[in-house]
Protein backbone atom coordinates (compact mmCIF):
# COMPACT_ATOMS: atom_id res chain seq x y z
CA UNK A 1 0.00 0.00 0.00
CA UNK A 2 3.05 2.30 0.14
CA UNK A 3 2.13 3.75 3.54
CA UNK A 4 -0.17 2.85 6.38
CA UNK A 5 -1.92 6.17 5.91
CA UNK A 6 -2.33 5.89 2.16
CA UNK A 7 -4.81 4.06 -0.01
CA UNK A 8 -7.95 2.07 0.67
CA UNK A 9 -7.50 -1.30 2.31
CA UNK A 10 -9.54 -4.40 1.62
CA UNK A 11 -11.51 -5.16 4.76
CA UNK A 12 -15.08 -6.01 5.72
CA UNK A 13 -16.14 -2.38 5.47
CA UNK A 14 -14.72 -1.81 1.99
CA UNK A 15 -16.08 -5.16 0.75
CA UNK A 16 -19.58 -4.25 1.93
CA UNK A 17 -19.40 -0.75 0.39
CA UNK A 18 -18.13 -1.97 -2.98
CA UNK A 19 -20.67 -4.80 -3.10
CA UNK A 20 -23.59 -2.52 -2.24
CA UNK A 21 -22.50 0.11 -4.77
CA UNK A 22 -22.15 -2.53 -7.49
CA UNK A 23 -25.59 -3.99 -6.82
CA UNK A 24 -27.18 -0.53 -6.54
CA UNK A 25 -25.62 0.59 -9.83
CA UNK A 26 -26.85 -2.48 -11.72
CA UNK A 27 -30.34 -2.26 -10.20
CA UNK A 28 -30.72 1.48 -10.78
CA UNK A 29 -29.36 1.26 -14.33
CA UNK A 30 -31.79 -1.55 -15.18
CA UNK A 31 -34.65 0.51 -13.78
CA UNK A 32 -33.62 3.76 -15.49
CA UNK A 33 -32.36 2.73 -18.94
CA UNK A 34 -32.68 -1.05 -19.05
CA UNK A 35 -30.03 -3.70 -18.55
CA UNK A 36 -27.05 -3.69 -20.92
CA UNK A 37 -24.02 -6.02 -20.89
CA UNK A 38 -21.75 -2.95 -20.71
CA UNK A 39 -23.02 -2.22 -17.22
CA UNK A 40 -22.13 -5.67 -15.92
CA UNK A 41 -18.74 -5.48 -17.66
CA UNK A 42 -18.02 -2.17 -15.92
CA UNK A 43 -18.90 -3.64 -12.52
CA UNK A 44 -16.76 -6.72 -13.12
CA UNK A 45 -13.75 -4.65 -14.23
CA UNK A 46 -14.06 -2.38 -11.20
CA UNK A 47 -14.36 -5.27 -8.76
CA UNK A 48 -11.52 -7.28 -10.30
CA UNK A 49 -9.14 -4.33 -10.23
CA UNK A 50 -10.23 -3.28 -6.75
CA UNK A 51 -9.46 -6.69 -5.25
CA UNK A 52 -6.54 -7.81 -7.44
CA UNK A 53 -3.73 -5.81 -5.82
CA UNK A 54 -2.89 -2.53 -4.10
CA UNK A 55 -1.66 -1.01 -7.39
CA UNK A 56 -4.75 -1.98 -9.41
CA UNK A 57 -6.96 -0.80 -6.53
CA UNK A 58 -5.37 2.65 -6.58
CA UNK A 59 -5.60 2.69 -10.38
CA UNK A 60 -9.33 1.95 -10.54
CA UNK A 61 -10.08 4.37 -7.69
CA UNK A 62 -8.25 7.06 -9.64
CA UNK A 63 -10.15 6.24 -12.82
CA UNK A 64 -13.43 6.32 -10.93
CA UNK A 65 -13.53 9.95 -12.08
CA UNK A 66 -13.96 8.73 -15.65
CA UNK A 67 -16.42 6.04 -14.56
CA UNK A 68 -18.65 8.70 -13.00
CA UNK A 69 -18.54 10.65 -16.27
CA UNK A 70 -19.46 7.55 -18.26
CA UNK A 71 -22.40 6.74 -15.97
CA UNK A 72 -23.76 10.29 -16.22
CA UNK A 73 -23.41 10.18 -20.01
CA UNK A 74 -25.14 6.79 -20.14
CA UNK A 75 -28.01 7.94 -17.93
CA UNK A 76 -28.70 10.85 -20.28
CA UNK A 77 -30.54 8.27 -22.40
CA UNK A 78 -33.35 8.41 -19.85
CA UNK A 79 -33.66 12.18 -20.17
CA UNK A 80 -33.55 13.15 -23.88
CA UNK A 81 -32.67 16.82 -24.21
CA UNK A 82 -35.37 17.39 -26.82
CA UNK A 83 -37.95 16.88 -24.06
CA UNK A 84 -36.81 20.10 -22.43
CA UNK A 85 -36.01 22.47 -25.31
CA UNK A 86 -36.72 22.58 -29.04
CA UNK A 87 -34.12 21.02 -31.32
CA UNK A 88 -32.24 23.44 -33.56
CA UNK A 89 -31.98 22.06 -37.08
CA UNK A 90 -32.51 24.64 -39.84
CA UNK A 91 -31.21 27.52 -37.72
CA UNK A 92 -27.82 25.90 -37.18
CA UNK A 93 -27.60 24.68 -40.77
CA UNK A 94 -28.32 28.15 -42.18
CA UNK A 95 -25.88 29.81 -39.80
CA UNK A 96 -23.18 27.35 -40.87
CA UNK A 97 -23.84 28.00 -44.55
CA UNK A 98 -23.86 31.77 -44.00
CA UNK A 99 -20.60 31.83 -42.06
CA UNK A 100 -18.62 29.03 -43.69
CA UNK A 101 -20.42 28.29 -46.94
CA UNK A 102 -18.36 27.04 -49.91
CA UNK A 103 -19.31 27.77 -53.53
CA UNK A 104 -19.18 24.54 -55.52
CA UNK A 105 -20.73 23.76 -58.91
CA UNK A 106 -22.87 26.87 -58.78
CA UNK A 107 -24.27 26.15 -55.32
CA UNK A 108 -23.49 27.40 -51.84
CA UNK A 109 -22.74 24.36 -49.64
CA UNK A 110 -21.93 23.86 -46.01
CA UNK A 111 -18.44 22.42 -45.45
CA UNK A 112 -20.13 19.08 -44.67
CA UNK A 113 -21.95 19.10 -48.00
CA UNK A 114 -18.79 20.09 -49.83
CA UNK A 115 -16.82 17.18 -48.40
CA UNK A 116 -19.71 14.80 -48.94
CA UNK A 117 -19.43 15.65 -52.65
CA UNK A 118 -15.65 15.33 -52.63
CA UNK A 119 -14.85 12.23 -50.58
CA UNK A 120 -11.62 10.33 -51.13
CA UNK A 121 -10.88 6.83 -49.91
CA UNK A 122 -7.52 7.78 -48.41
CA UNK A 123 -9.18 10.63 -46.51
CA UNK A 124 -11.88 8.24 -45.29
CA UNK A 125 -9.21 5.95 -43.85
CA UNK A 126 -7.00 8.64 -42.32
CA UNK A 127 -9.92 10.59 -40.86
CA UNK A 128 -11.41 7.40 -39.41
CA UNK A 129 -8.12 6.61 -37.69
CA UNK A 130 -8.08 10.11 -36.21
CA UNK A 131 -11.62 9.76 -34.90
CA UNK A 132 -10.78 6.45 -33.26
CA UNK A 133 -8.32 8.41 -31.10
CA UNK A 134 -10.96 10.51 -29.35
CA UNK A 135 -11.20 8.21 -26.30
CA UNK A 136 -8.01 6.05 -26.34
CA UNK A 137 -5.69 9.08 -26.46
CA UNK A 138 -7.23 10.88 -23.43
CA UNK A 139 -7.45 7.64 -21.44
CA UNK A 140 -3.94 6.57 -22.44
CA UNK A 141 -2.61 9.97 -21.46
CA UNK A 142 -4.47 9.75 -18.16
CA UNK A 143 -2.90 6.35 -17.49
CA UNK A 144 0.55 7.82 -18.21
CA UNK A 145 -0.07 10.69 -15.79
CA UNK A 146 -1.41 8.29 -13.16
CA UNK A 147 1.94 6.49 -12.97
CA UNK A 148 4.08 9.56 -13.65
CA UNK A 149 2.45 12.38 -11.70
CA UNK A 150 -0.63 11.76 -9.54
CA UNK A 151 -1.32 15.45 -9.06
CA UNK A 152 -1.35 16.14 -12.79
CA UNK A 153 -3.47 13.02 -13.31
CA UNK A 154 -6.15 14.39 -10.99
CA UNK A 155 -5.97 17.85 -12.51
CA UNK A 156 -6.38 16.40 -16.00
CA UNK A 157 -9.17 14.01 -14.98
CA UNK A 158 -11.21 16.62 -13.11
CA UNK A 159 -10.77 19.07 -15.99
CA UNK A 160 -11.93 16.38 -18.43
CA UNK A 161 -15.12 15.73 -16.47
CA UNK A 162 -15.72 19.45 -15.89
CA UNK A 163 -15.54 20.14 -19.64
CA UNK A 164 -18.04 17.34 -20.22
CA UNK A 165 -20.42 18.78 -17.63
CA UNK A 166 -20.26 22.17 -19.36
CA UNK A 167 -20.96 20.44 -22.65
CA UNK A 168 -23.91 18.54 -21.19
CA UNK A 169 -25.42 21.81 -19.93
CA UNK A 170 -25.31 23.19 -23.48
CA UNK A 171 -26.80 19.95 -24.82
CA UNK A 172 -29.91 20.56 -22.74
CA UNK A 173 -30.00 24.33 -23.20
CA UNK A 174 -29.46 24.13 -26.96
CA UNK A 175 -30.38 20.74 -28.47
CA UNK A 176 -28.89 20.59 -31.96
CA UNK A 177 -29.12 18.15 -34.85
CA UNK A 178 -25.90 16.97 -36.52
CA UNK A 179 -25.28 17.60 -40.23
CA UNK A 180 -26.02 13.99 -41.21
CA UNK A 181 -29.53 14.36 -39.79
CA UNK A 182 -30.27 17.17 -42.24
CA UNK A 183 -28.75 15.15 -45.08
CA UNK A 184 -31.00 12.18 -44.32
CA UNK A 185 -34.17 13.73 -42.89
CA UNK A 186 -34.20 17.39 -43.85
CA UNK A 187 -35.38 19.95 -41.30
CA UNK A 188 -38.23 17.92 -39.84
CA UNK A 189 -37.60 16.88 -36.24
CA UNK A 190 -37.89 13.13 -35.65
CA UNK A 191 -37.70 12.07 -31.99
CA UNK A 192 -36.10 8.75 -31.07
CA UNK A 193 -33.79 8.97 -34.08
CA UNK A 194 -31.05 6.39 -33.71
CA UNK A 195 -27.34 7.21 -33.84
CA UNK A 196 -25.70 7.11 -37.25
CA UNK A 197 -22.14 6.56 -38.42
CA UNK A 198 -22.64 9.08 -41.26
CA UNK A 199 -19.38 9.53 -43.21
CA UNK A 200 -17.55 7.13 -40.93
CA UNK A 201 -19.52 4.33 -42.58
CA UNK A 202 -17.03 4.61 -45.44
CA UNK A 203 -14.23 3.70 -43.00
CA UNK A 204 -16.21 0.66 -41.82
CA UNK A 205 -16.90 -0.36 -45.41
CA UNK A 206 -13.25 -0.07 -46.41
CA UNK A 207 -12.15 -2.41 -43.61
CA UNK A 208 -15.26 -4.62 -43.85
CA UNK A 209 -15.89 -3.97 -40.16
CA UNK A 210 -18.56 -2.38 -37.99
CA UNK A 211 -16.26 -0.41 -35.71
CA UNK A 212 -18.04 2.93 -35.82
CA UNK A 213 -21.45 1.32 -36.24
CA UNK A 214 -21.00 -0.41 -32.88
CA UNK A 215 -19.84 2.83 -31.27
CA UNK A 216 -22.70 5.01 -32.49
CA UNK A 217 -25.45 2.57 -31.64
CA UNK A 218 -24.55 3.27 -27.99
CA UNK A 219 -24.89 7.04 -28.24
CA UNK A 220 -26.97 8.76 -25.57
CA UNK A 221 -28.55 11.43 -27.74
CA UNK A 222 -28.48 12.21 -31.45
CA UNK A 223 -29.47 15.83 -30.86
CA UNK A 224 -26.34 16.76 -28.93
CA UNK A 225 -24.08 18.02 -31.68
CA UNK A 226 -23.39 21.40 -30.09
CA UNK A 227 -20.74 21.60 -28.70
CA UNK A 228 -18.57 18.89 -30.24
CA UNK A 229 -17.00 17.24 -27.22
CA UNK A 230 -15.02 15.11 -29.67
CA UNK A 231 -13.29 18.39 -30.47
CA UNK A 232 -12.90 19.31 -26.79
CA UNK A 233 -11.03 16.23 -25.61
CA UNK A 234 -7.83 16.62 -27.67
CA UNK A 235 -7.61 20.26 -26.58
CA UNK A 236 -7.49 19.15 -22.93
CA UNK A 237 -4.88 16.52 -23.76
CA UNK A 238 -2.72 19.01 -25.66
CA UNK A 239 -2.98 21.59 -22.87
CA UNK A 240 -1.78 19.14 -20.22
CA UNK A 241 0.78 17.71 -22.60
CA UNK A 242 2.28 21.18 -23.01
CA UNK A 243 1.99 21.80 -19.28
CA UNK A 244 3.96 18.63 -18.58
CA UNK A 245 6.55 19.44 -21.26
CA UNK A 246 6.18 16.19 -23.20
CA UNK A 247 8.21 17.45 -26.14
CA UNK A 248 7.63 15.58 -29.40
CA UNK A 249 4.65 13.78 -27.94
CA UNK A 250 2.87 17.13 -28.06
CA UNK A 251 3.42 17.21 -31.82
CA UNK A 252 1.47 13.95 -32.00
CA UNK A 253 -1.23 15.42 -29.76
CA UNK A 254 -1.45 18.52 -31.97
CA UNK A 255 -1.78 16.44 -35.14
CA UNK A 256 -4.48 14.27 -33.57
CA UNK A 257 -6.30 17.41 -32.40
CA UNK A 258 -6.45 18.94 -35.86
CA UNK A 259 -7.27 15.55 -37.37
CA UNK A 260 -10.27 15.08 -35.08
CA UNK A 261 -11.51 18.60 -35.80
CA UNK A 262 -11.31 17.96 -39.53
CA UNK A 263 -12.93 14.53 -39.32
CA UNK A 264 -15.86 15.87 -37.29
CA UNK A 265 -16.75 18.06 -40.26
CA UNK A 266 -15.59 15.73 -43.06
CA UNK A 267 -17.70 12.84 -41.74
CA UNK A 268 -20.78 15.08 -41.27
CA UNK A 269 -20.95 14.52 -37.53
CA UNK A 270 -20.49 18.18 -36.67
CA UNK A 271 -20.66 21.62 -38.18
CA UNK A 272 -17.66 23.93 -38.00
CA UNK A 273 -19.73 25.88 -35.44
CA UNK A 274 -19.98 22.73 -33.29
CA UNK A 275 -16.21 22.26 -33.45
CA UNK A 276 -15.56 25.88 -32.48
CA UNK A 277 -18.03 25.51 -29.62
CA UNK A 278 -16.19 22.36 -28.51
CA UNK A 279 -12.85 24.17 -28.51
CA UNK A 280 -14.40 27.04 -26.55
CA UNK A 281 -15.94 24.64 -24.03
CA UNK A 282 -12.56 22.99 -23.47
CA UNK A 283 -10.87 26.36 -22.91
CA UNK A 284 -13.61 27.47 -20.52
CA UNK A 285 -13.38 24.21 -18.58
CA UNK A 286 -9.60 24.49 -18.26
CA UNK A 287 -9.85 28.12 -17.14
CA UNK A 288 -12.64 27.32 -14.68
CA UNK A 289 -10.68 24.48 -13.13
CA UNK A 290 -7.52 26.56 -12.74
CA UNK A 291 -9.52 29.44 -11.26
CA UNK A 292 -11.36 27.17 -8.81
CA UNK A 293 -8.18 25.54 -7.53
CA UNK A 294 -6.61 28.93 -6.89
CA UNK A 295 -9.74 30.61 -5.53
CA UNK A 296 -11.14 27.86 -3.30
CA UNK A 297 -8.66 26.21 -0.90
CA UNK A 298 -11.23 23.50 -0.08
CA UNK A 299 -11.00 22.22 -3.65
CA UNK A 300 -7.23 21.92 -3.46
CA UNK A 301 -7.57 20.15 -0.10
CA UNK A 302 -10.04 17.69 -1.64
CA UNK A 303 -7.62 17.01 -4.50
CA UNK A 304 -4.80 16.46 -2.00
CA UNK A 305 -6.94 13.98 -0.07
CA UNK A 306 -7.83 12.13 -3.28
CA UNK A 307 -4.15 12.07 -4.23
CA UNK A 308 -3.28 10.40 -0.91
CA UNK A 309 -5.89 7.70 -1.56
CA UNK A 310 -4.36 6.74 -4.94
CA UNK A 311 -0.70 7.22 -4.00
N, C-alpha and C positions, 0 to 999 in steps of 0.2 A: 504494500500500500504506500510505500515511500515514507510515511510518517504516521504516527499514531493519531495525529490530529487532522490528517488529510484523508479525503475520499469517503466513500460510503461502504460500510462493511456489510457482508452478508450475515444476517442474523434473523431471528424469528420476526422481528419488527419489519425489517426490509422485505423479507419474503412475503409477509402478509400484505404490505403496501403494494408491492409490485403485482402480486396475484389479483388483488382487488381492482387495481387500476386496469389491468389487462382485461378482466372480465367485464368491468364497467364500460370500457371502450368498445368492446365487441358488441355488448348488449345495446348500448346507446346508438352505435353506428347502424346496427341492424334495424333498430326502431326508426331512426331518422332518414337514412338513405338506402336501406336494404343491405343485406349481407353481400360482401364481395371477397373473393379469395385474397385480394391485396391486403385487406384488413388483418386477416389471420396471419399472413406472411409477415406483416409489420410487427405484430405481437410476438411471433416466434423469434424473429431476428433480435428484437429488443431483449427478450428473456434469455436467449442463448448467450448473447454478448454480456448481459448483466451478470450471469452466473459463471461464465467460462473462466475468467481470470480478473485480477485487479486492473490490468491494463485495458482489457476490452470493456470492463465496467465503466471506467473513467471515460473511455472513448464514446460509448453509447449515451452516457449521461451528458457529455458535451454536445453530442449531435441531437439530443432531445430538442434543442432549439429548432432544428430543421423539421423534426417530427411534428412539433406543435404547428409549424407553418403548414405542413402537408395536410394535417388533420383539418385545420381551418379551411384550407382550399377545398378539400374533399367535401366538407359539410356545406359549402356554398351551393352544392347541387340541390339541397333542400330549400334554399331560399333564392330562387332565380331573380336576378336584378331587375328583369323586365316587369316583375310584379310590383315594383315600387316606383319606377319612373319610366317614361316612354323611351323606346329605343330610337336612337338617332341613326338613320340610314341615308336618306337623300341629302340631309343637311351636311353630313360629314363628307359624303361623296362629292358634292358640289363645291365645298370649301377646298377639298384636295385638288380638284380639277382647276379651280380658279387660281390657287397659289402655286401649284406645281405641274400644271397641265403641259403636255408635250404634243406639239403638232406632228401628226404622222398620217400620210396618205390623205391629206385634206381634212382630217378630223382632229379635234382636240381631245386627247386621251389623258386619263390619269396615268401616273407612272406604272401602276399595276397593269392597266390595260395595254400600255406600250410594251411591257415585257412579256405579257401573255401572247402578244402578236409577234414577238421576236425571241422566242425561247431557243436555247441551244443545249444540246445534250451535255456538253462538257460543263456548262454553267449549272445545269440541273444537278449534276453529280457533285461539283465543288460546293454549291450552295447548300445542298442537302447535308454534306459533311459538316459544314459550318453550323447548321441548325441543330445537328446532333450534339453539339458542344454545349448547348445552353444550360444543361443541368450537370453533366459530368465535370466540366471545367470548374464551376463554382464549388462543387462538392469535393473534387480532387484538391483544389486549392485550400479548402477548409481543412481537409485531412492533413495536408502539408503543414499548415499553421498550427494544427492541434499538437503535432509532435515537435514542431520547431519553436513555437512561441504561443503559449496558452493565452496570454493577454490579447495578442493580436487576433487569435482565433475567435475569442469571445467578441471582440470589437467588430470583426468581420461578420460573424454570425448574427449578432443583434442588428447590425446595420442591414443585412440581407432581409431579415424578417420585417424590420421597420419599413423598408422600401416596399415590400409586398403589402403591408397593411395600408400604406398610403395609396398604393395602386388599387387595392380592394375598395377603398372609400370612393375613389373615382368611378370604379366599375358600377357602384350602386347609385352614385349621384348622376352619372352620365353614361347609361348603357349605350353601347355602340356596336353596330354590325361590322364585321370584317369585309374587306373588298370581295372575297369569293362569294359572300352571301348575295351581294348585288349582282355579280356575274351570273349566279345560278337562279336567283329568285326575284331580281328586280328590287323595287323599293317597298314591296308589300311585306309587312312584318308577319313572320310565321313563328309562333311560340313552339317550344319543344323541338326546335331544329337541332339535329344531331351535329356533332363536330365533323369537320371535313378536312382532309389532307390538302385540298386545293392543289397548288403547283407542286407540292412535295410528292404528289402521287407519281410524278414523272421519275423521281428518284427511286421510289418503290418499284416501279415498272422496270427500270433499267437493271436493278439487281434482283428482280423476280422475288421480291420480299414484301412483307407488310409491316415494315418497321414503323413508319409514320402513321399508318392506318391504326395500328394497335395503340399508339400514343394518343391520337386525337379522339379515339372512341371513349377515352377516360376523362375528357375535358369536363370541367365543372359548369361552364357557361359559354355558349357561342357568342353571346352579345357582350363580350368583355374585351373588345379590341383596343380600347383607349383607357389607359396608356398601354403600350407594348412592354410588358415586363420581361419578355424575351430580350428586349433591347436594354433593359435596366441592368440585368444581371452582369453582363460583361463589363459594364461601367464600374460596378462595385469591385469586381475582381481586379480590374486595371488600376483603380485607385489604391487598393491595398497592396497590389503588386509594386506600384511605384513607392508607396509609403515604406515598404519593407526592402526596397532597393534590390529587386530580383534581377536586375541587369537584362540580359538577352531574353529572359523568360517574359519580360514585359513586352518585348517586340511581338512574341507569339500571342500574348493577351490582346495587344492592340489589333493585330491582324484578325483574330477571332471576333473581336468587338465589331469591327467594320464589316466583316463577313456576315455576321448575324444581322446587323442592321440592313445590309443589302438584301439578304435572303428574305427577311420579313416582308419586304416590298415585292421582290422578284416572284416569290411564291404566292402572292396575293393573300397573305395572312394579315398584313397590316398596311395602312396608309403611311405615307411619310409623316403625316401629322401624328399618327400613333407612335411612331418611332421617336419623334422629337419629344413627345409627351413622356415616353419611357425614359429617355435620357434625362429630362427635367426632373422626373420623379426620383431617379437614382441620386441626382445631385442634391435634391431637397432632403432626401433621407440621410445621406452622408452628413450634410450640414446640420440637420436636426440632431443626429446622434452626437456629433462632436460638441454641439452647443449644450446638449443635455448633460453630458459627462462633466463638462466644465462648470455648468451653472448649478447642478444639483449634486451635492456631495453624496447623498443617499444612493444615487444611481451608481457612482463609482464604488461605493462600499458594497453594493449588491454584486457588482461585477467581481470585486476582489473575493467575496465569499464564494461565488460560483467557481472562480479560478482555483480556490483552495480545494474544492470538492473534486475537481478533475485533474489536480496536480499530483 
